């Protein structure tokens, strides 16, 4: 009917699934299909947004504009807050009482979120996060070059995935033993989301520590 709404919701970069980047042009194809079928395109930017990938939002790595966008977590830098951004056409349909959020717009959380935005802008963290990503990627590519068992090294900015050809959940504890926090997604992809304040010396420590753990693990298995 005229009242039915069709929508496609996706992560511009899959986070929990192991930092999976779409092929070039994928998001543009989704945008085209949504336009052709009068469907809404919704981007989940809870993990990828607020500068993590070197852009304010990860969808900006392609030439598209979603109809709706979700944000949280980094928006408040730890202060509970959630936000739903809507394009003009969709926003006109959101009247009072039609949209709610558990961690929505209380005054303190909103003031914190505005300050987070100011800090990111004033400290040029978008450009810095892009630089962090380049340093991490180059470091891992150099340290792990030619190592059999490493399938892929991928990411944008402060969001890096290193996929191995076998399950490696034990590397999480191995890293903790080296005073480094990281996650293993899908049992075989090391997922790194370093803080924006990481410095170059710490980047080298991350690259050297994790590369050594991966090398030892693959040689032992």
C-alpha positions, -999 to 999 in steps of 0.1 A, spaced: 0 0 0 10 37 -1 17 34 37 42 6 34 79 16 38 107 -4 24 142 1 38 177 -13 36 199 -10 67 236 -18 66 269 -10 81 292 9 56 320 -13 71 311 -44 90 326 -41 124 317 -72 145 321 -94 114 358 -85 112 362 -51 96 348 -61 62 350 -34 37 325 -33 8 338 -35 -28 343 -1 -45 309 10 -58 288 -13 -36 273 15 -15 266 35 -47 248 4 -61 227 1 -29 218 38 -31 208 34 -68 186 4 -60 169 23 -31 162 52 -54 148 29 -81 124 11 -57 115 41 -35 133 25 -5 151 42 24 188 36 28 198 35 64 235 34 75 244 20 109 274 42 119 274 34 156 308 18 153 322 35 122 310 70 128 324 101 145 357 100 126 368 65 133 376 57 96 391 91 88 358 106 77 330 118 100 310 88 88 322 58 68 295 62 41 315 93 30 342 71 15 318 67 -14 298 94 -32 264 87 -16 240 102 10 218 78 31 183 87 41 189 78 77 220 74 98 224 60 133 250 72 158 259 64 194 289 54 216 316 77 202 291 105 198 293 110 236 328 96 241 315 73 268 285 93 279 253 73 269 237 90 239 220 78 207 211 99 177 193 93 144 201 117 116 176 120 88 176 137 55 151 165 49 125 144 31 125 118 59 128 143 87 95 159 76 77 126 86 91 126 121 65 145 142 65 149 180 62 115 197 69 95 165 105 88 174 121 79 207 155 69 221 165 54 254 197 73 254 184 103 234 187 140 239 190 148 276 207 182 281 239 169 297 245 142 270 238 167 242 263 192 257 289 164 259 282 154 223 287 189 210 320 191 229 331 158 213 324 173 179 344 205 188 374 185 201 375 164 169 373 195 147 398 216 168 424 188 170 420 178 133 414 142 144 398 132 110 432 138 93 450 123 122 429 91 122 435 87 85 473 90 92 470 65 120 454 40 97 481 44 71 508 39 97 491 8 110 484 -7 76 520 0 63 535 -14 95 515 -46 94 521 -51 57 558 -47 63 560 -70 93 537 -97 80 548 -96 43 550 -131 28 538 -148 60 517 -178 50 485 -178 69 477 -141 67 448 -138 43 441 -100 44 451 -68 61 423 -42 56 407 -12 71 402 26 72 416 49 98 414 36 134 396 4 122 419 -24 111 413 -61 105 439 -88 100 423 -120 87 441 -153 93 434 -187 76 426 -204 109 408 -197 141 428 -177 166 407 -167 196 435 -174 220 454 -144 206 431 -121 226 445 -134 259 480 -135 244 477 -98 237 464 -91 271 495 -108 286 515 -83 266 494 -54 281 475 -49 248 437 -50 243 423 -63 211 395 -85 198 392 -115 175 361 -114 153 346 -145 136 373 -165 154 399 -157 127 401 -119 122 420 -97 146 401 -65 150 418 -33 161 400 -1 170 427 20 186 418 53 205 421 85 186 448 97 211 473 69 201 507 83 194 533 72 169 554 53 195 523 34 206 515 26 170 549 10 166 543 -10 198 509 -22 185 524 -32 152 554 -50 167 535 -67 194 506 -81 173 529 -90 144 551 -110 168 520 -128 183 507 -136 148 540 -149 136 545 -171 166 510 -184 164 512 -193 127 545 -209 131 533 -230 160 501 -241 142 
